[in-house]
Amino acid sequence: MRAQGDFLDLLSLHEGCTERLLEEASRIRPDELRCSTDPKVIRIRRMADSVSGEIHVLAGFVRLSPIGEKVLYGYAKPRHGVGRRVCSRLARRFPGTLILLGNNSKSWLALYDGTRYYHAEGDSLNAVAEQLRALLNNRGDKSPEELWETYYWSQYCDERRNLPHYRRQMPTLYLREAGLGVESAENRTTLDDY
């Protein structure tokens, strides 16, 4: 039954989900959800899969930059209401580090201390990032380069250097909106070469 609850939770985050649709989905049995050929059930299943896929893609491809020693921030403009979920997933990946994700209109913050999550929502990413910078300016933290170096090497895995797969999974639109370019792995170039 837990799987049904998770499914309904994902469906509720979809941009096109309504109360009526959620009510219909709650009446669908889990085995029917997996195997049905009914177009209505297929549509509902695809909506939940779309939300799950967006969480997976954003958590994998959002680029985080440091603010001080224990704050990482990045640009994210999800289509569905998954900002808090993605932020929580990244906070679990970096326990004890405040994660800030957002765009020009909304931001999400998450902190995982090893046992509990702490969440907040705020204004634009730039406004919240500036507030955090101002708070951290008076402290003598380690350099951002040291934090970035640790993050970079914790994420690096030579087996994952599959540029065609990256280009299929990461739409160019997201890269442009975030102001990112794609690093070329065709010449086996790494950041150390610069």
FENSUL-V774986 format. One record per residue. N is the residue number from 1. RES is the residue in one letter. PHI is phi in whole degrees, 0 to 359 (none if undefined). Layout:
n = {N/N}
res = {RES/RES}
phi = {PHI/PHI}
This chain:
n = {1/2/3/4/5/6/7/8/9/10/11/12/13/14/15/16/17/18/19/20/21/22/23/24/25/26/27/28/29/30/31/32/33/34/35/36/37/38/39/40/41/42/43/44/45/46/47/48/49/50/51/52/53/54/55/56/57/58/59/60/61/62/63/64/65/66/67/68/69/70/71/72/73/74/75/76/77/78/79/80/81/82/83/84/85/86/87/88/89/90/91/92/93/94/95/96/97/98/99/100/101/102/103/104/105/106/107/108/109/110/111/112/113/114/115/116/117/118/119/120/121/122/123/124/125/126/127/128/129/130/131/132/133/134/135/136/137/138/139/140/141/142/143/144/145/146/147/148/149/150/151/152/153/154/155/156/157/158/159/160/161/162/163/164/165/166/167/168/169/170/171/172/173/174/175/176/177/178/179/180/181/182/183/184/185/186/187/188/189/190/191/192/193/194}
res = {M/R/A/Q/G/D/F/L/D/L/L/S/L/H/E/G/C/T/E/R/L/L/E/E/A/S/R/I/R/P/D/E/L/R/C/S/T/D/P/K/V/I/R/I/R/R/M/A/D/S/V/S/G/E/I/H/V/L/A/G/F/V/R/L/S/P/I/G/E/K/V/L/Y/G/Y/A/K/P/R/H/G/V/G/R/R/V/C/S/R/L/A/R/R/F/P/G/T/L/I/L/L/G/N/N/S/K/S/W/L/A/L/Y/D/G/T/R/Y/Y/H/A/E/G/D/S/L/N/A/V/A/E/Q/L/R/A/L/L/N/N/R/G/D/K/S/P/E/E/L/W/E/T/Y/Y/W/S/Q/Y/C/D/E/R/R/N/L/P/H/Y/R/R/Q/M/P/T/L/Y/L/R/E/A/G/L/G/V/E/S/A/E/N/R/T/T/L/D/D/Y}
phi = {none/299/298/296/296/296/299/294/296/297/299/294/276/294/296/256/280/238/299/297/295/298/296/298/294/292/272/275/287/303/292/292/298/285/246/292/253/294/303/293/292/298/299/296/297/294/296/294/295/297/295/299/296/293/299/298/294/295/295/275/246/293/259/259/240/275/232/72/275/237/226/237/226/201/274/212/231/289/284/261/275/252/305/295/297/295/299/296/297/291/296/292/291/236/300/82/247/283/253/236/237/174/216/287/241/210/218/231/238/213/220/241/264/106/230/228/261/236/233/204/235/214/287/296/302/298/296/291/298/296/298/294/300/297/292/272/300/280/264/266/287/295/290/299/297/295/295/296/300/298/297/301/286/287/265/286/212/300/293/272/277/238/299/299/295/300/293/289/275/248/300/301/303/296/295/296/297/275/74/253/247/269/286/273/258/294/262/59/270/242/296/295/290/267}
